[in-house]
Amino acid sequence: MTQPQKQSMAAEIRAAIEAEIESGALPPGTPLDERSLAERFGVSRTPVREALQQLAVQNLVRIAPRVGVFVSRMSITQLRETLELLGELEAVAAKLAARRMDDEQRLRLKASMQQCAEAFVQEDGKKFAEANAGFHDLVYAGSHNEYLVEQIQGIRRLMQRYRPKIFLTQGQRQRALADHQRLADAILSGDEAAAHAAMLEHAPVGTTGFSEFLSTLPMSYLETDSGPAAGLAPATGKRARRTGTEEEGEARPRARRTPGRVSTA
């Protein structure tokens, strides 16, 4: 395989794994084994390793020397801070949409609200999640600020794997639908301040909203603020398996103390 072919294959592997991480098919903390991935994609380990390194740059995977590669996990602090930033950016987008959204986009926003309402009545969580994403995309597009939209979408992709059960219950869908209605009314009436406030209220960054958001997540999705516990596999909480090479911090045996000597560990 030539170098350009290896680079192309690495890009394809990266895109496939990235899509699975963002969709939740590979949840936070999932171990990623180079050998297994190479067999799956029918390639050598070199393009797989390159793909994982690219994903590490995107903060989608974590490469732990002498331990392994895992789908990145976020701590509670990181989640809160990321959601705070996302909420502020979305609020700016809503404010600009109230000022700039054109007639065609307004019609599409009304149609999107109808799709959300239909999914709610049908008690279809998957359909509601899709309609919710479409509604938000229309709000972002209505801001007519491409750079702002890129920043929001980048953060949403990063957060997507943490939203597996966000619309699991009818109560959650009902609250989201009510939030959407207030937001849509503000945008369609051109009320910038109300649109900004409605989007901020919709974001799960308040004490109650964030607690409810955390309650939808398995604990295995979360990293401790101080990092993984020493000697524990990030994904499972079980003691990491040694494979001939000791973990960092255990590479050398502790020297035996003897009278008159200082430990060299």
Phi and psi in degrees as a GROMACS rama.xvg file:
@    title "Ramachandran Plot"
@    xaxis  label "Phi"
@    yaxis  label "Psi"
@TYPE xy
-74.2482  166.112  THR-2
-60.3867  -45.4525  GLN-3
-60.0314  -36.4984  PRO-4
-66.6355  -40.3363  GLN-5
-62.599  -42.1194  LYS-6
-65.1338  -40.5258  GLN-7
-65.0437  -42.6037  SER-8
-65.7468  -40.1468  MET-9
-60.702  -39.9685  ALA-10
-65.6791  -40.0234  ALA-11
-66.187  -42.0469  GLU-12
-65.1975  -43.8322  ILE-13
-58.336  -45.08  ARG-14
-63.7103  -39.7732  ALA-15
-66.2534  -45.1198  ALA-16
-68.6207  -40.0229  ILE-17
-58.6851  -44.5967  GLU-18
-62.3472  -38.6  ALA-19
-71.3985  -33.0043  GLU-20
-68.6054  -46.4153  ILE-21
-67.0688  -31.6324  GLU-22
-80.6422  -13.604  SER-23
92.9887  -1.57048  GLY-24
-63.4457  -30.7615  ALA-25
-115.4  92.8677  LEU-26
-67.3518  162.377  PRO-27
-54.3085  135.603  PRO-28
92.9843  -8.61528  GLY-29
-65.6546  128.555  THR-30
-72.5373  142.639  PRO-31
-119.703  112.251  LEU-32
-96.2853  124.157  ASP-33
-57.2914  -44.5598  GLU-34
-63.8038  -44.4218  ARG-35
-64.8015  -40.2208  SER-36
-67.3368  -37.751  LEU-37
-62.5408  -41.9299  ALA-38
-65.7489  -40.8201  GLU-39
-61.8066  -43.7812  ARG-40
-91.8188  -3.28869  PHE-41
67.6345  39.1881  GLY-42
-134.192  175.321  VAL-43
-76.3555  175.11  SER-44
-77.1849  -14.9248  ARG-45
-62.4219  -52.937  THR-46
-65.6431  -29.7173  PRO-47
-65.2493  -44.678  VAL-48
-62.5735  -40.9559  ARG-49
-63.498  -41.0163  GLU-50
-63.0684  -42.8911  ALA-51
-66.1445  -36.4605  LEU-52
-65.323  -38.6544  GLN-53
-65.0525  -40.2091  GLN-54
-67.499  -31.62  LEU-55
-66.0366  -38.1292  ALA-56
-62.0488  -33.4439  VAL-57
-83.416  2.50437  GLN-58
63.3255  25.0925  ASN-59
-92.6278  -24.9018  LEU-60
-130.551  158.552  VAL-61
-119.787  124.873  ARG-62
-100.129  110.578  ILE-63
-102.206  109.477  ALA-64
-53.3376  133.293  PRO-65
67.5927  6.18807  ARG-66
-118.817  -54.8791  VAL-67
151.564  -167.835  GLY-68
-118.869  134.66  VAL-69
-136.118  151.306  PHE-70
-63.0606  130.178  VAL-71
-59.9096  143.521  SER-72
-116.338  152.775  ARG-73
-111.537  148.387  MET-74
-81.3699  167.895  SER-75
-60.2276  -39.591  ILE-76
-63.0678  -45.1486  THR-77
-63.308  -39.8727  GLN-78
-61.5864  -47.349  LEU-79
-60.829  -46.4689  ARG-80
-65.2807  -39.2452  GLU-81
-67.0547  -42.2168  THR-82
-66.8303  -35.0873  LEU-83
-62.0854  -45.9618  GLU-84
-63.9289  -45.1128  LEU-85
-60.7111  -43.3469  LEU-86
-60.8692  -41.0562  GLY-87
-66.6502  -42.3172  GLU-88
-66.1833  -40.9027  LEU-89
-65.0394  -36.0711  GLU-90
-65.1772  -39.304  ALA-91
-63.7923  -41.9999  VAL-92
-61.2628  -41.1355  ALA-93
-65.6964  -40.4001  ALA-94
-61.7764  -45.3317  LYS-95
-68.6293  -34.2539  LEU-96
-63.7796  -38.3555  ALA-97
-62.6387  -28.5112  ALA-98
-88.8339  -33.7616  ARG-99
-116.212  -14.6665  ARG-100
-57.7819  130.368  MET-101
-86.2762  176.145  ASP-102
-62.2673  -41.3473  ASP-103
-64.2955  -41.9249  GLU-104
-66.265  -33.7626  GLN-105
-64.4992  -40.9043  ARG-106
-64.2638  -41.0527  LEU-107
-67.7045  -33.5704  ARG-108
-65.9133  -41.332  LEU-109
-62.9808  -41.6434  LYS-110
-64.9602  -37.101  ALA-111
-65.6305  -38.7908  SER-112
-61.488  -39.0545  MET-113
-64.6389  -38.684  GLN-114
-64.598  -40.2685  GLN-115
-63.0256  -42.741  CYS-116
-64.6423  -40.5422  ALA-117
-65.1996  -42.1179  GLU-118
-64.8126  -35.1376  ALA-119
-65.0045  -46.5719  PHE-120
-62.2317  -36.9453  VAL-121
-78.9735  -6.06581  GLN-122
53.7014  42.6861  GLU-123
-105.645  99.3269  ASP-124
-62.5209  -42.727  GLY-125
-64.1266  -45.0699  LYS-126
-65.4604  -36.6904  LYS-127
-66.1996  -41.3221  PHE-128
-60.998  -41.1704  ALA-129
-65.9141  -43.066  GLU-130
-65.769  -36.5793  ALA-131
-62.0385  -45.5405  ASN-132
-62.2228  -41.0303  ALA-133
-64.2489  -39.0024  GLY-134
-61.5201  -48.047  PHE-135
-63.0253  -40.8169  HIS-136
-60.6047  -37.398  ASP-137
-66.8868  -38.4298  LEU-138
-63.4832  -44.9102  VAL-139
-61.1857  -47.5349  TYR-140
-61.413  -33.6959  ALA-141
-66.8145  -16.8895  GLY-142
-70.964  -22.2679  SER-143
53.5297  40.6707  HIS-144
-132.347  96.5269  ASN-145
-63.0719  -38.7125  GLU-146
-65.6429  -41.7019  TYR-147
-61.7265  -43.1496  LEU-148
-62.286  -40.4352  VAL-149
-62.0271  -41.9421  GLU-150
-65.8797  -42.5109  GLN-151
-64.4568  -47.4575  ILE-152
-64.7541  -35.2977  GLN-153
-62.7624  -43.322  GLY-154
-69.926  -38.8755  ILE-155
-63.6846  -38.1567  ARG-156
-63.1669  -40.4176  ARG-157
-64.8564  -34.2451  LEU-158
-89.7816  -12.5263  MET-159
-56.2497  -38.2199  GLN-160
-70.149  -9.61853  ARG-161
-99.7785  13.5008  TYR-162
-124.045  43.0036  ARG-163
-71.1263  -27.3142  PRO-164
-126.08  25.4113  LYS-165
-65.6724  -27.5303  ILE-166
-120.693  36.8172  PHE-167
-70.1789  -37.2465  LEU-168
-106.075  157.014  THR-169
-66.081  -31.2374  GLN-170
-63.6851  -41.7986  GLY-171
-63.5832  -41.7356  GLN-172
-66.4496  -37.0567  ARG-173
-64.1147  -44.3107  GLN-174
-63.0367  -42.5675  ARG-175
-63.7661  -40.1832  ALA-176
-64.3419  -41.4643  LEU-177
-64.6546  -40.0586  ALA-178
-62.5281  -43.3099  ASP-179
-61.2727  -40.0964  HIS-180
-64.3111  -43.7845  GLN-181
-63.2079  -41.2484  ARG-182
-65.8874  -45.9767  LEU-183
-62.8  -42.5437  ALA-184
-60.2319  -42.0604  ASP-185
-66.2969  -43.3924  ALA-186
-66.0068  -46.1624  ILE-187
-67.2028  -25.6717  LEU-188
-89.5015  -4.85775  SER-189
76.8294  19.1803  GLY-190
-88.5987  95.6696  ASP-191
-63.4438  -44.6178  GLU-192
-63.6127  -42.6094  ALA-193
-67.2019  -38.0269  ALA-194
-64.7244  -43.196  ALA-195
-60.6943  -47.1418  HIS-196
-66.3254  -39.4113  ALA-197
-65.4477  -38.4618  ALA-198
-70.3088  -39.4073  MET-199
-62.3316  -40.3734  LEU-200
-67.3621  -30.5965  GLU-201
-72.2795  -30.5395  HIS-202
-71.5049  138.64  ALA-203
-81.3396  62.2486  PRO-204
-114.505  -13.4337  VAL-205
-71.1001  171.023  GLY-206
-58.0919  -49.6434  THR-207
-69.6197  -46.9537  THR-208
-61.0553  -40.8595  GLY-209
-70.4772  -37.9024  PHE-210
-63.0639  -41.4858  SER-211
-64.8699  -38.3706  GLU-212
-63.0385  -45.9321  PHE-213
-62.3844  -32.4454  LEU-214
-66.6594  -16.5563  SER-215
-86.3659  -6.53694  THR-216
-102.85  136.021  LEU-217
-65.5608  144.964  PRO-218
-61.7533  -25.1708  MET-219
-66.9169  -14.911  SER-220
-79.4001  -13.7928  TYR-221
-107.405  138.614  LEU-222
-94.2022  148.31  GLU-223
-73.9582  151.869  THR-224
-62.0146  -22.2581  ASP-225
-97.3693  5.39308  SER-226
95.8993  176.879  GLY-227
-61.4836  146.153  PRO-228
-62.2882  144.094  ALA-229
-58.6654  130.799  ALA-230
78.9108  7.42187  GLY-231
-109.549  140.259  LEU-232
-69.8404  128.003  ALA-233
-55.6434  -35.5532  PRO-234
-80.2971  -29.26  ALA-235
-120.317  -19.2862  THR-236
81.444  1.42556  GLY-237
-88.3871  158.031  LYS-238
-65.5959  131.629  ARG-239
-61.5674  139.85  ALA-240
-81.5603  130.854  ARG-241
-81.0299  140.846  ARG-242
-127.164  46.9081  THR-243
93.6002  -24.7395  GLY-244
-119.472  125.855  THR-245
-70.0671  158.594  GLU-246
-68.1872  164.56  GLU-247
-60.9559  139.552  GLU-248
90.6822  -11.2705  GLY-249
-129.731  22.0968  GLU-250
-68.12  -29.5133  ALA-251
-122.5  142.313  ARG-252
-68.2795  147.587  PRO-253
-69.9527  132.483  ARG-254
-67.8803  141.938  ALA-255
-74.2935  131.057  ARG-256
-74.7052  134.768  ARG-257
-130.814  153.774  THR-258
-56.0111  132.433  PRO-259
82.7031  1.8729  GLY-260
-121.533  154.857  ARG-261
-104.989  137.804  VAL-262
-58.1728  139.153  SER-263
-99.6661  8.62096  THR-264
